[in-house]
Amino acid sequence: MKIKDILSVLEQMAPLAYAEDFDNVGLLTGNASDEATGVLVCHDALETVINEAITKNCNLIVCFHPILFSGLKKITGKNYVERSIIKAIKNDIAIYAVHTALDNHKNGVNKIFCDVLGLTNTKILIPKENYIRKLVTYTIPENLEKLRNALFDAGAGNIGNYENCSFNSQGLGTYQGNENSNPEIGIPGEFVEAKEIKIEVTFEKHLEAKILKALFNNHVYEEVAYEIYSLNNTHQNIGLGMTGELEEPMDETAFLNFVKEKMDANGIRHSAFTGKKIKKVAVLGGSGSFAIKSAIAAGADAFLTADLKYHQFYEAEGKLLLADIGHFESERYTKNYIVDYLTKKIPNFAFILSEENTNPVKYL
């Protein structure tokens, strides 16, 4: 099996197009055409993890955080990032990062977070904007079923829990081809009026090339008339953070102790108690201070995230319990999910969970 075969499965799990614009996801080092000897899955691709990969004969490391986040102008080994990259390249080890591509997935980081806490009725906290597009095209009735099914197969027409969604309306199309034309109906130079079906389907923007290929390959017209629009609708199944509900309401102290145990947190910093029971919970793995207002707007009784600064605790404003459980802790089960996913998809290959604890924060 080649590395690129495994990367293809990883992109099914977390499409790179889901990642935030600031992020650096995908293949960071290595040659995707190399044969894969083994895969080590970790949280951070540090030098110690690369040593582990060497020892365990893994030439692909799948990490959550990208070790290369911003550009490097020099690679001299003067810091932990440069040393990791040098060692990976010297030992022909490919590094692939998923980060916000998995953060934004409906079954990704925040769903894992919710599942560990046993939350139900989960929903995306901050749905992704500017990600839905709409295709409008026209064809003759005889071509409708074939063309529409091809668009569905390419990924168009998925809305929430529904698939194969489209709107179809009948009208009258006109055209007149020149001497070089080869019309499906009529002859060159003839003015033609024909019954046509207008097909409208929505799709995720990263599927556009695939959708257009299906359109052109399955349409009967020599010249395909179509339009693509960017919609202002948010995507209810892609986005950052998540809300969910506890089975039974808990008082605030009991809830924080419950979270500490479930997330194996060494300590939790939190805002002042509100005196209310906790039922609806918002979560956002990693740095989530930007989502405090969203958690309040969603009606959450508590918001669990990480990397909160002093003044950001004031933003709770007595409306919810704000808790910082630690960056690593909030994402700690992500690597387990990746290993489980890959093992199910490729059961006859070695996927190894890293034994290295890469949490840089220590507690007394």
N, C-alpha and C positions, 0 to 999 in steps of 0.2 A: 504494500500500500504506500502510495506517495503522500507526502505532507499535504499537498493540495487537496487530496481526497478528504482528509480530516478537516481541513479548513472549510471545505464546502459544507460539511455537516455543522460546523460551528456557526457558519453564516445562516443556516436554517434556524439554529437556536437563538441567535442574536444578530439579525441583519445589520450590517455595518451602517446602512443608511439611517438606522434608528438613532445613531449616536448624535450627541450634541456637536455643534459646529466647532467649539473650542477644543474638542477632544482629539486624541491620537490613537485610534483603534486599528485593528487588523494586524497584518504581518509587519513586525518591526525590524527583525533581522532574519537572515537565512534565505534559502532557496526553496520555494514551494515545490519544485520538481524533484527534490531529493527523496529517496526512499525513507520512510519513517521507521525508526527502530523502536521507539517507545515515546509515550507522551506523559509529561509530568505536569500536573495542574496545581497552581499555587495562587496566592493572593498578590504577592509582589515578587517580581523576577530579580531578586537581589543576587549578589555574588555567591552567597551561601546556597541559594536555590540552584544556581547553575552548577555548583560543585556537586550537589545532590543529583542533578540530571546526568552529569558525567558518570558518577558512581553507578547509577541505575540504568545506564545505557539508553537514555532518552535524548533524542535529538530535536524534540519539539517541546517547548514550554508554553503552556496556555496559562496566562496570568489574567487576573482581574484588572489591576491597575497597570497602565502602560509605563514601563520603565523609562521610555523616551516620551516625555510629555511635550516639551518644547524643543526647538531646534538646538543642535550642538554645533558650535563653530570649530571646536577642537576636541579630539579624543586622545587625551594624554594619560588617563588613569588617575587624575588628581582628585576625583570624587567618586562616590559610590555608583553613580549612574555610568560614568565612563568606564570604571573598572568592570562593571557587569557586562557592558556592551563588548568591550575588548575580549573578555573571557568567552562570551557566547560566540563571537566571530571566530576566535582562534580554535574553538572546538566544534565548529560547524553546527551550532545549535540555533534553531529557529525560535523566535519568540513572537507569540501572537497574543494581543490584548483585546478584551471584550468591553470592559468598562461601561460607559454610558449606553452602548448598544444593548447591553443586558439590563442596565438601570431602567431603560424606557420600555422594555418588553413587559407585556401583561403577566407573563409567568416568570419574570426575572427577579432581580435583587429584592424588590419591595414585596413581591408576592411570597418569596421565600421567607422574608422577615415576618409577614402576616401569618404564614403557615406555622412557623415556629411558635408564635403566640396563640395559635388556635383561633385567629380572627375569621369571621364569616362575612358574607355580603360585601366582598371587597370591590373597590372601585378605584380607578386612577385618580390621584389627587390633582395633578396639573396636566390635563390632556395636552398632547403635542399639537401645536398650531402649524398652519401652512403646510400640511402634509397630505391632504386629500386633493386629488384631482379628478376631473370629470371628462370623459370622452363622449363626444357626440358624433355619430356617423350615420350614413344613409345607405340602404341597399334595397334590392328588389325582394319581394316576399319569398321567392324561391331560394334565396341565399340566407335568409334570416336565421334559421336554426343552426346551420353550420357555423356561420360567423359568430353568432352570439355565444354558442358553446365554446368556441375557440377562445373568445375573450374571457369567459368564465375560467377556463382551464389555465389561462395565463395569469389569473389572480384578480381579475376585475369582478365587481359586483359583490364584494364582501362588506357587510354593514353590521357591526356588532356580532350578535349570535346568529346572523342570517347570511347565507351565501346565495350566489346566482341571482342577485338583485339587479333588475334593470327596469327602465321605462321605455315602452315602445308605442309609437303613434304612427298612424298612416297618413300619407299626404301625396301630393303630386310633384314629381321632380321633372325638370326640363333640362335639355342640353342640345348642343349642336356641334358635332365634331368636325374638325378640318380634314383636309385630304390625307393627312398622315395618321388619322385616328383609327381605332379599331373598336368601335362601341359594342357592348354586350347586346344592346337592343338597337335596331335601326342600322343605317349605313352612313358613311362619311358625308357630311354636307346636309343631312336631313335634320330638321328640327323635331325633336322627340319629346313627347309627354308620356311619362311612365309612372305607374303606381310605385311608391317607395315607402319603406319602413324606416322611421327615425329611431335609432337605438341610443339610449343614454345609460352609461354605467360609470360608477366611481371606482377609483383605485388608489393605492398608496403610491406616492410619487416615485419611489425607487423601482417600481415595476414598469415604468413608462416604456422603456426600450422593449421589454418583453411583450407588453400590450400592443405596441405598434407593429411588432413583428407578426403577432397573431392576426392583427387587422389586415396587413398587406398580404399575408400568405393565404388568407381564407376569403378574401373579398373577390367578387367576380368582375368588378369594374377595372378598366385599364387605368383610370385615374381615380383614386379613392378620395372622396370628399370627407373630411373629418375636422373636428375642432377639439382642442384640449383647453380646459379652464382650471385655474387654481382656485380652490374654494376657501372661504374663511372659516368653515366648520372646523372645530377641533376634533381630534381623533380620540374617541372614547376608550380605545384599547391600547394606545401607545402614550407614554408620558411618564413624568417623574412623580415618585411618591405614590402612596396608596392609603385608602381608608378602609377600615373594617370594624367589626363589632365583636366584643367579648360575649361569650355565652351568657354570663351573668355579670351584672355590675359589680365593681370592686371599689373599696375605699382607696384613697390615694397611696397610703403607705403600703397596703397589701399589694396594690398594683405594681408599684416600683420594685418591691421585693420579688414579685412574680417575674417581672421583666429581667431583673438582675440574674435570677436563676436560669431562666430560659435562654437568655442571650449570653450567658457565662461572662457577665460584665464584672469587672473588678471594682467598679464604683460608678455611681450615677449622680451627676449634677442636675439640679432641677430648680424650677421657679417656685415661688410661694404656693402653698396649697390653696386651692379654691374652696375647699369644703364640700365639693360636689363628688358624687360617685362617678367612676369611670366606666363608660359603656362603649362609646364610639372613639376609636383610636386612629390617629394619622401616623404614618411612618414614612421616613425617607432615609435610606441607607446612605452613609457618608455625610458630607457637608450639606446641611439642609436649612440653614438660617433663612434663606431667601423664600422658603415656603411657609413661614410662620403665619403670615396673613391668610394664605390659602387654607391652612389647617383650621384657622378660626372661622373662615367663611364656610368651610365644609361642615361646621358644627361639631368638630371633634372635641372630646372632653380632655384628650391628652395628645401631645405630639412628640414622638420619639425620633431623634436624629442625632447628629454629632457636630463637633467643632463650633459650638456656640460661644460667642464672646460675651463678656460681662454685661454690656448694655443691651444685648439682644434678649436677655432673660426678662427685661422690663416689658418687652413687646407682648408677653403673655397677657398683660393687662387684666389679670384676674379672670380671663375668659376661658382659659384652659391651662392644663398642667404641661409645662414645657420641660422636656428631659433630654439631657445629653448623655448617651450611654457609651460613647466612644466610637471613633471612626471605624477601627478594625472590627470592634464588637458588632456594630450594626450591619456589617457585611460578611461576618465570619463564616456563614454557612454557604456562601456563594460557590466556593470551590467544590464543595461536596455535591452541589447541584450539577455543576459542569461535568464532574466525573460520572455521576449517575446518568446524565443525559447521553454522554458519549458512549458509555458502556451499553446502554440500551440500543443505540443506533448502530454501533459497530461492536457486537458482542465478542468477536474473535480477535480482539486486539488489546494490547496492554495499556491501560490508562491508570496512572498512579497518582494518588493524592499525596502532595508534598507533606513531609513531616516537619518542615521548618516553620517556626512561628516568626512571622515577619512583622509583627506589631511593634512599632518603634516606641510606643508609650509604655512605660513601666510604672508599677504602683508599689508603695511600701506596704 
